[in-house]
Amino acid sequence: MPGMIASDKVEVLAQVDVLVIGAGSAGCCAAISSAQQGANTMIVDRYGFAGGTSTAVLDTFYGFFTPGETPRKVVGGIPDQVVDALAKHDAMFLRPNTYGAGTGVTYNPDVLKWVWDRLLISNGVKLLLHTLLIDVEMDTAGRIIGVVVATRQGLRRIKAKRFIDASGDAELCHLAQILCEKAGEIDPAQTLTTTFRMVNVDFEKFNAAGGKQMLSQKMAAVDLEKHPLPRRKGSFHAMPIPGCAATVAVRVADVDPMDSEQLTDAEVQGRQQAFVFEKFVRECVPGYEKACIGGLSVHIGVRESRRVYGEYRLTRDDCMTARTFEDTVLVCGAPIEDHRQGKDGQDETAWAYVPDGQVYHVPYRTLIAKDRDELWVVGRCFSATHDAHASCRSMGQTMSMGQAAGMAAAMSLDQACGARDVSVTGLQDQLRTLGAVLQMPDKPADISANGWGANR
Ligand SMILES: Cc1cc2nc3c(=O)[nH]c(=O)nc-3n(C[C@H](O)[C@H](O)[C@H](O)COP(=O)(O)OP(=O)(O)OC[C@H]3O[C@@H](n4cnc5c(N)ncnc54)[C@H](O)[C@@H]3O)c2cc1C
């Protein structure tokens, strides 16, 4: 029930123009964008650092570049400012790839935590960490007018004129009883992954022994009695930290991430799998003999949980036909990458590509919760079907959603209108001025490892 806790007895901590719930890649870009437009903006997160999945779990932004023989850079604006700051600190490189999810921007996630801090604070965003959203306050017309958060000082209320749900799990929408699709409700939910970093890897030896291809062969031929790998695939890739490899290999299936007991089991299973992989690479893979796990993800990575039903739902057909929309606020060329468990328990990731060399448009309406004027939804919980989400979930796109919604929220205050009545052409003009990409560029991108600067 919304308002179970919200009451006049709870002290008001702050009153702001725009409140962003969740400081993941989408939320941070939303807050920065809103503040850049002059709105008094606050962002809250339950953790002690910003970045969400980008810093707690991962190390590579996908979605900046289209896959294929002549990649194009299709993300810009605030996401570029993020990568520029990483580049300035020598904490990123491009990881060229023709297919897969395309070329990645691989970074040091701890430097990224600091980059998020600085970008938020220097743009005037009020950052409040260790703050958990637990309730919503609504007026008699059903409009959200505030939230209740659990802070270090106890329960507090935060009042705002506009709200952006960037919680990944659509927590604010769920509390406000706004309709969401739960992962697994219609299509099988994507699997979960605990990532881990191996330190003291001898990459020279690894590459001399055949590198990535050799690793795939070793995995395919593994003695499962000795090394019960949960799957015989996975990415072990170098990071901008000497001797350090990041992995996306663990796979935990059939979990409801909104159920604490199931999520606890998944965390335990994920860690256990990580150490099975560690033993395997140390014993079987040249270059990893003296390596060990030097860090596990802060928590298991959840690919999908809840997605809101918005003013428009992006569909598989939209992605696969490279559909265009008049109210586009970002574009995407990433394939559908649906991590599933196969029949024999083995990996069965399903890939489907956007027509070669093309992108689809993502309409502004996918970022507005249905029939709401005060609420935008960005990132992992935006309005899309399972398949469309499996394409449009890369961080190049979640950051682009954030910058569009943050800008729209601030504009709605300037224009004294609701989310649905913001001038879309005005929004698109402002986004282009910021550097956002709203259509396929003509110029091919430079995807060489040090090519970032050439694309700016
Ligand atoms: C295992 C895995 C591998 C992936 N691989 C890649 C990859 O290599 N490259 C890529 O580009 N994309 C990848 N993705 C997808 C991408 O990482 C996500 O779609 C994206 O990071 C989601 O960003 P977000 O900001 O929407 O959500 P999140 O990053 O999940 O951020 C949500 C934030 O909200 C906060 N929050 C949640 N609830 C509350 C609450 N009640 N109160 C306060 N704060 C709250 C959380 O703490 C978190 O910081 C992967 C995803 C997973 C899970």
The ligand as a Gaussian input file, in Angstrom:
#p B3LYP/6-31G(d) Opt

LIG

0 1
 C       25.651000      -9.565000     -15.263000
 C       25.379000      -8.407000     -16.171000
 C       26.243000      -8.177000     -17.221000
 C       26.016000      -7.089000     -18.060000
 N       26.957000      -6.793000     -19.010000
 C       26.928000      -5.574000     -19.575000
 C       28.070000      -5.081000     -20.242000
 O       29.114000      -5.726000     -20.313000
 N       27.973000      -3.838000     -20.802000
 C       26.830000      -3.093000     -20.729000
 O       26.809000      -1.985000     -21.281000
 N       25.743000      -3.540000     -20.081000
 C       25.778000      -4.734000     -19.460000
 N       24.729000      -5.156000     -18.703000
 C       23.487000      -4.332000     -18.646000
 C       23.678000      -3.040000     -17.861000
 O       24.731000      -3.182000     -16.959000
 C       22.430000      -2.626000     -17.089000
 O       21.302000      -2.691000     -17.914000
 C       22.593000      -1.203000     -16.566000
 O       23.781000      -1.109000     -15.807000
 C       21.407000      -0.785000     -15.759000
 O       21.628000       0.506000     -15.276000
 P       20.538000       1.218000     -14.377000
 O       21.104000       2.549000     -14.004000
 O       19.222000       1.159000     -15.029000
 O       20.390000       0.290000     -13.081000
 P       21.421000      -0.073000     -11.953000
 O       22.811000       0.069000     -12.403000
 O       20.960000      -1.371000     -11.417000
 O       21.187000       1.081000     -10.875000
 C       20.085000       1.130000     -10.031000
 C       20.491000       1.868000      -8.767000
 O       19.333000       2.033000      -7.959000
 C       19.683000       1.786000      -6.609000
 N       18.483000       1.391000      -5.894000
 C       17.666000       0.336000      -6.169000
 N       16.651000       0.291000      -5.299000
 C       16.817000       1.335000      -4.466000
 C       16.092000       1.804000      -3.349000
 N       14.967000       1.206000      -2.933000
 N       16.550000       2.893000      -2.703000
 C       17.689000       3.521000      -3.107000
 N       18.418000       3.112000      -4.158000
 C       17.981000       2.029000      -4.826000
 C       20.729000       0.694000      -6.690000
 O       21.525000       0.665000      -5.536000
 C       21.503000       1.076000      -7.936000
 O       22.605000       1.899000      -7.653000
 C       24.889000      -6.253000     -17.862000
 C       24.012000      -6.506000     -16.809000
 C       24.276000      -7.558000     -15.947000
 C       23.376000      -7.755000     -14.783000

